[in-house]
Amino acid sequence: MLLNRIVLTLVMLALLMTPAALAQDMENPTIAILRYGRTALNDLTKKGILDMLQAYQFITADERALLDEEEDLEGERIDIFWGDAGMDLPTANIMVENALDRGADILLTLHTPLTQVAANLTLDLEQPPLIFFSIVSAPYTAGIADAPCIKLSNITGTQAQVPYDQFLPLARLQDPDISAIGVLVNAAEPNSVFGVAEVTKYAEALGITVVSAPIASLSDVPVATESLLDSGVEALLVSFSTVEYRALSSVLELASEYGVVTIGNTVGRVNQGSHIGAGFEDFYREGVVVGRMLTAHLEGSMDVAALSINALPSFGVALNLDAAAEAGIQFSDELLKLADYVIENGESTQDLTPPSLPDIPLEERRAADLEFLAGLECTPEIIAAQQAALERE
């Protein structure tokens, strides 16, 4: 009799629970936002991600304020925690393992080395978390995927694609007679290996020799840079490795002493002292694109397994006239005409207006975002074509 009353009570309680009450009992999805190291450029990517989460009402204005300060969040709809490896590979491994131990449902990874670590550490898990990656220049060289649609079912993201066919001609515009350029390469970083391979391909097409010097640690960077400069290269391309990035000031200082022009592989390198900055520039859009993928998954309107890796190249050019003057370098008129902005007399002409999403109704935004994602669908025909291309290589 007592058992019957207990069962009846439980049934009545279940009937009284509203869908909202049931939803509150369900655990929020947990997202780990992990980056290899912090830069002003990946701060723009972070902003794009958070803008999308707020636009889709997964985070409130008050929650956004906490996330802007990179505070961990137990929110109304989603939970978020942060990780930063400080551009150190062993730390990146520990950070990803910690995220897995904390039960992250989604790893949102920034940069090639960190995404490679996440892919490797989750490869053999029976129920791996989803991985959405961004600011990854070499997903295929790093083994994160084989092709845009030839990938593990729990992984997708967006490739920061540098149009090297536009990047290399800048060296020729600056010096029509240039014959050799130097570059540092870290064999342990797929993004470095990939970048140098692309540079070499397009440089050879222009009749320019690429001279490379290996680096593996911070202490290698000044010695390798000096060896390139002593070899007579007429330009240095920087920086394709996170090791080089951490020692970039020494690279730029040495090049200035030799009067050799430096060409950074992103536009923002001029803000760090590079003479020319060129390459991928739309880091905010990287965040928006991965935010589209993430919000569509959270709403249940997109299957990660069927979503290809996105790649939308962008290209910009900036010049540091102050750094060039200190090195005794004068820019060509052709290069000056190409510049999107310059730094001169300590002032930049760069438009520093923070990027933002267009102010449109959510339903209109959702329709546009789903249309964009539909263009990334991995159909059987696309998969077959990509598989055939891989087999021909």
N, C-alpha and C positions, 0 to 999 in steps of 0.2 A: 504493500500500500504506500509506504514511504517512498519507495523507488518510483512508483507511478506519479506521485506528486512532484518529485524532483524533475522527472522527464517533462511533465506538463509545464512546469515553471520555466525550464530552459527553452521549450518550444515557444512559449508566450514572449519571452525576452527576445528571441530571434525575430519573431514577427514584428515586435515593436521597434526594432532597429531600422532606422531609415537608411537609404543608400548612402547618404552623407555620413552617417555614423559608421557604417561599414567601411567607407573609404578612409575615415580617420584611423581606423584600426589597421589599415594596410600600411606597410613601411614605405616611406618615400624612396624613390630611386636615389642612389648615392653616386655622385660624380666627383672624381678626383681630377682636378686641373693641374697638370704636371708640366713643368718646363725644364729645359736643360740649363738655362741661365737667363737672367733678366736683362733685357735691353729696352731702349725707348721704342724700338720698332715692334717687339712682341707685346709691349704694353698696348699698342694699337690693336693687335690681334685679340688680346684679352677684352678690350673694350667692345669689339665687334661681337664676340661671343656673349658677353653680358647684355649688350643692347638687344640681341635677339631673344635671350631668355626673358628679359623684361617686357619686350614687345608682345611675346606670347603669354605673358602673365604667369610664367613659372616662378618669377621672383617679384616681390613687391618693391616699392620705392625704398622702404626702410631696409629691406634685405639687400637691395642693390648698394646702399651706402656702406654696409658692412663688407660686401664683396669687393667694392672698390678699394678698400683698405686691406684686402686679402685676408679677412677674418674667416674662419670656418663657419659654416652656416648649417643649422638644423632648421630648415624653412617649412613653410606651410605646405609646399608641394614637392620640393626637392631638397636634398642635402648636398652640400658642396664642401670639399676640403682641398687645400692647396699643397703643392710641393715644388721645391726649387733645388736643382742639383748643383748650382753654382758652377756650371760648366766642368763638372768633375765626373768621370765615367763610373768609378766605384760608388760614389754617392748616388748616381742615377740608379744603379742596380738596387741599392738599399731602399731608395725612395719608392721604386715600383713594388718591391716586395712588401714594404710597409702598407702601400695602398691596397694590395691584395689581402693582407692580413686584416685590414680595416673593413673589408667586405665591399669594396667599390664595385658597383655594377657597370660603371662606364669609366674608362680611362681617356681623358682628353689630353693628348700629348702634343707638346710643341717642340719642334726641331728633330732633325734626322737621328742623331745618336740616341736620344731618349726614346723615340718611337721604335727604333731597332731593339733597344733593351726590352721595352714593353712587349713587343711581338715575340721575342725569344723566350721571355719568362712565362708567357701565357700559352705558349705553343702546345704543351702537353697537358694542359688542364682539361678536365672532363667538361666543366662548364666555365669557359673563360669569360671574362668581362668583355664588353664591347670596347673597341678602340677607335676613337675618332682622332685623326691626326691633322696637324696644321703646321705651316712653315717648315715643310719637309721638302728639300730640294732633290733628294735622291732616293725615292722609295724603292726603286727597282734595283739599283746598285747595292742598297743596304739589305736586300732580301726581305723587305717588308711585304712586298708583292712581286709578282712576275710581270704583270701587265695591269692596266686599269681594271679589267674584269677578272683577271686570273689571280685570285687572292683568297685568303681565308675568309670564311663567311662572317666572322665577327669584326672584321677590320674594314674601314674605309676612311677617307679624308680628302685633303686637298694639297696638291703639289705646288710649291712656290717656284714657278718655272721662269728661269732667266732666259731671255732670247739672246743666246750667245752670238747669233748671226748679226745682231745689232751692237753687241757689246765690243767685240774685237775691232771693228772698223774705227772705233774712237781713237785707238792707238795710232792708226794710219792718218786720221784727220789731224791729230796733234803733231805728228812727225811723218810727213810723206815718205821719208827715206828710212824709217825704222826697220831694223832687220832682226832684232832679238828682244824678247821680253822675258822677264824672270817671274817665277811663281814658286811658293813654298807648298809642299804636299805632305800630308800626314796619312800614311798608308793605313792607319787604324781607323780613319774616319771616312765612311763611304761618301759623305757629301764633299769631302776634299778630293778624293779620287775621281769622283764623277765630274766635279767642276773643272779640274785640271784636264781631264780627258776631253771635255767639251771645248775648252779653251784651245787645246792643241789642235783639234780637228779644224776649227774655224781659222786659227792663226795660219796653219799650213796652207789653207786655201788662199790666204792673202800673201803668201810668200814670206811669212814671219816665223822665225825659229823660236820655239818655247824652250827655255832652259829652266829645269826644275831642280830644287834642292830639298832633300828629305828632312822632316822634323818629327820628333816624337814627344818632346817635352819642352817646357818653357825655356829651359837653358839652351836648347838647340836653336831657338829662333834668331837671336842676334848673330850667331856664328854663321848660320845658313844664309841669312840675309846679306851679310858682308861678302860671303863667297859669290853670291849672285852678282852683287854690285862690282866686285873685282873682276868678274868674268866679262864685263863690258856690256851687260844688258842696258837697253835704252829706256826701259820702263819696267816697273814692278806692278803686278796684279795682286791685290790684297782684298779681303782675306777669305780663303776658302776653308780654313780649318779653325775650330774653336780654340785650339792651342795657339795658333797665330793671333787670333782675335784678342786673347788675353794678354799678349805681348805686343799688341799693335803699335803702341807708342814708340817702342824701340825700333820697329821696322820703319816707321815714318820718319823718325829722327835720323836714322842712318841714310835713308834715301835722300833726305833733304841735304845732308852733308855732301853727298855725291852729286847733287843737282839732277837726280833722276826722278822723273815724274811717276807718281803712284796713282793707280786706278783701282778704286775700291769696288767690290762686287755688289754693293747696294748703294742707293742714292745717299743714304744717311751717313756714309763713311766720311763725307766732307766735314761733317760736324765733329769728327774725331781727329781731323787734320790731314786726311787724304786730299791730294790735289784735285782728283776727279772722283766723283761717285756716280756709279751707273749700274743699272740692273733692275731687279724686281723691286717695285716700290709700293704696291698696294697691300700693305700688311693688314689694314683694317678689313679689306674685302676678304682676306683669308679667314678672319674671325667670323665674318658674316656668313660665308659659305659653310664653314663647319657648324656654325650655329643653325643654319637651315637644316642640315643633316640631323643634328641633335634634337631640335624641337620637333621635327617630323617623326623621329623615332619615339620621342616622349608622348606624342599625341597618337601614336599607333598607326600613322599613315604612310610609313616607309619601312621597307625591309632592308636592313643593312646588307644582308647577303647579296641582294640584287642591285646594289648601288655601286657604280664604278668610282674609281678615284678621279677626282676633279683636277683639271689643270687649265688655268687661264693665265697666260703670260702677261706681264705688264713691264713697262720699261720707262725709265726716267734718267735724266742726266743733271748733275749739279757740279759746280766748280767752286773751289776754295781759292779765291784770288790772293788772300793774305798768305796762305801756306805756300802758294806758288811763288809769290814775290820773295819770300824768305829763302827759297831754294834757287832763285835766279831763273825761274821758269816763266815763260810767256805763253799764254794759250793762243792757239790759232783762231782766226776770225770765224772759221767754219764751226769750231767747237763752241765758241762763245754764242753763236746763233742757236745752237742746239740746247743750251742750258735751260732747264726749267727754273732754276734759281741759282744764285751765287752768294758767296760770303765775301764781303769786302769791307775793310776798315772796322772789322769786328761786328758788322751788322749783316744779317741774312735777309734776302728778299723772299725767303720761303713763306708760303701761306701757312700759318700755324693754326688756322681755324680747325678745331677738333672735328674729325669726320663723324657723321651720324646717319641713322636710317632716315629715309623719307617718312614724313608724317602722314600715314595713310591708315584707313580702317583695317582692323585685324583680318577681316574676311578677305579684303583685297590683297593684303600682304600674303596671306596663306595661299591664295590662288596663284599668285606670282611665284612664290617659293616652290610650291608643288609642281608648277610647270617647269621651273628650272631643274628640279630633281628628276622629273620625268625624262629630261634630256640626258640624264646620267644612268638610265636603266641598262642593266646588262642583259640584253636579249640573247637567246641561243645563237643567233647569227653573229652577233658581235663577239661573243665568247669564242665561237669556232674560228673566226677570222684572227683573233688575237692569239689563240693557241697555234694556229697554222704559222703565223709570223714568228712565234717563238721557236717552233720546230725548224724553221728555215735558217735561224741564226747559227 
